[in-house]
Amino acid sequence: MHKVLHELKVDLGDRSYPITIGQGLLGVIDLTPWVAGQQVMIVTNNTVGPLYLEKARASFPGKTVDVVVLPDGEKYKDWQTLNLIFDALLENRHTRKTTLVALGGGVVGDMAGFAAASYQRGVPFIQIPTTLLSQVDSSVGGKTGINHPLGKNMVGAFHQPQAVLIDTDSLQTLPAREVSAGLAEVIKYGLIRDDAFLLWLEAEMDKLVGLQPEALAEAIFRSCQCKADVVALDEREGGIRAILNLGHTFGHAIETFAGYGSWLHGEAVGTGMMMAADLSVREGFISSADFRRTAALIKRAGLPAFAPASMKEADFLNLMAVDKKNVDGQLRLVLLRALGDAFVTDEAKPEHLRQTLGAFLPEAG
Amino acid sequence: MHKVLHELKVDLGDRSYPITIGQGLLGVIDLTPWVAGQQVMIVTNNTVGPLYLEKARASFPGKTVDVVVLPDGEKYKDWQTLNLIFDALLENRHTRKTTLVALGGGVVGDMAGFAAASYQRGVPFIQIPTTLLSQVDSSVGGKTGINHPLGKNMVGAFHQPQAVLIDTDSLQTLPAREVSAGLAEVIKYGLIRDDAFLLWLEAEMDKLVGLQPEALAEAIFRSCQCKADVVALDEREGGIRAILNLGHTFGHAIETFAGYGSWLHGEAVGTGMMMAADLSVREGFISSADFRRTAALIKRAGLPAFAPASMKEADFLNLMAVDKKNVDGQLRLVLLRALGDAFVTDEAKPEHLRQTLGAFLPEAG
């Protein structure tokens, strides 16, 4: 039995594409309408591959399907692993009419997407995100890339997929920690732009943590729709799109300090959003009660409330300075004017910033 | 004394940019109007850097100028060397408003351009090509990228510069072999689209080989104009732009066989164009006299007339099959319908192709 629960179109002119969300879709939905040539290269990892590769193959009837299996983990989001994709493409003589397919979480999506952006200067790709985080985050926006030892996502490209297929069945096997990491981004959409969605999340959080399929599909749909609205307004991230980075400047500092992969991206964003909400109180935008609502929802999603053990104020300040959200040296942050209304500022007072950092350092716990 | 001899605009809508050609321009022309932020990263190599780096710095008054010096040579057009650029950008905390500057030949341009295309998912760059080949080839088209052990330019991006500055003074120190390699591409423009330019080249070839500045500037201008006309018709290389690959499918096979860097790109293209002209005779498009005119001009430019020692027919056939000009397995070649009129075909007869390969294998000499 399969059931399409939601469909939406990401509207980007001649690079528009559909997102199909439902249960039992993988291997049932025919994806060949989005494959221009005869060749398909599925990029997956050694965790997701054994679970879903054969189903994914069945979505490309009549095509020549090759596969490259990457090691699983954020720490492999690097040149060496990216090159495994190029090796596989060239060894199997894939031409510039090949189509890449990302089957896995955000790391697989970012790497397969960047490989597609740069193989022979650009070939099409299809996303089949299998984690909640990648379903609500990587499905929309066209961001692809890899990490550098000195910073996350420092090398990459904007490259839009031909189509995205989201099968909620793939979440039933997802570790609880990764569900929580995905819920961080879901909560983010409520916080930055949609107070009605925030109320819905407060009401339905237990169902989401309990992996109820209809609730999950609804949360994914509303998250993708929110992100699509923002991205359509600002595809290349010159303006409003920056609000999607709520919690990310703090979060990237946490991830970099902890070492890629030891904190999940969504976990770092969860803590980072609490920090952004805390700073928004100190800057006089939201109330302490708003902060407590925000922190309570993030904690109910199972996310950490403090920075990693042994992280210091100076670590935050150093690592935030190389974050790519900075323009010509100014520290830019996303704050909340109200719950459901984020904005970008480079005017946060340094003493408020330091108070916020102090409140979330591990010894503060 | 400096003298602007030619200016042209590459017309690509909101990605249009100017090319300025003349003598004594480097360090005199102010390039800061094309720098949006405060930071500049000059990418050069250890041959060009000692000759022109200080002049190049002087073209960016008032900006913070950092430099990364790469090892010189096609064999360094790889991931490892590309990463030196990212290392320098991150170590010097360059933001997404930095501007990269390519100071050098085609390898530096391709790598600095790809670094600009992918650093933080894309930053602006300026080209200062210092070899004849890069002045007439890389200045127009937006192609950037690196090599893979299994094929040239297999990983890259389309990324247009903000501006191109061509100073013919930089050709006075260029080795004769590299002048010849550049003349191969100059001749190409005459062959594919401009029989009047071909006549001009037959008249002026001795001046070009003798490095007369006005003749060089004229040849560069007409070459860039020809390429700009073709690229403006077909920016992403779906159609007519493929004629720019005259001689390149044969040439890439030669370069790959010889090992990157042992034959210059232009040398391989020179031999490749003779092979394309030869095949065009066998296919019944041009006369033997046309072939002899073509071959004579290419030889006068100082280019090799045979494939590398020990290269076999099978080497060509294997290496041409992975060339990126192939679509879904069909061997596509650029041939001449007449001198000054190239076209793309996948219908060359296999026996004619083998005769052409045989005529240019080293033992044929």
Interface residues (C-beta under 8 A of the other chain):
Chain A: G37 Q38 Q39 W79 N83 F86 D87 L90 E91 R93 T95 R96 K97 F114 A117 S118 Y119 Q120 R121 G122 K143 T144 G145 H148 L150 G151 N153 M154 V155 G156 A157 F158 R236 A321 V322 K324 N326 V327 D328 G329
Chain B: G37 Q38 Q39 W79 N83 F86 D87 L90 E91 R93 T95 R96 K97 F114 A117 S118 Y119 Q120 R121 G122 K143 T144 G145 H148 L150 G151 N153 M154 V155 G156 A157 F158 R236 A321 V322 K324 N326 V327 D328 G329
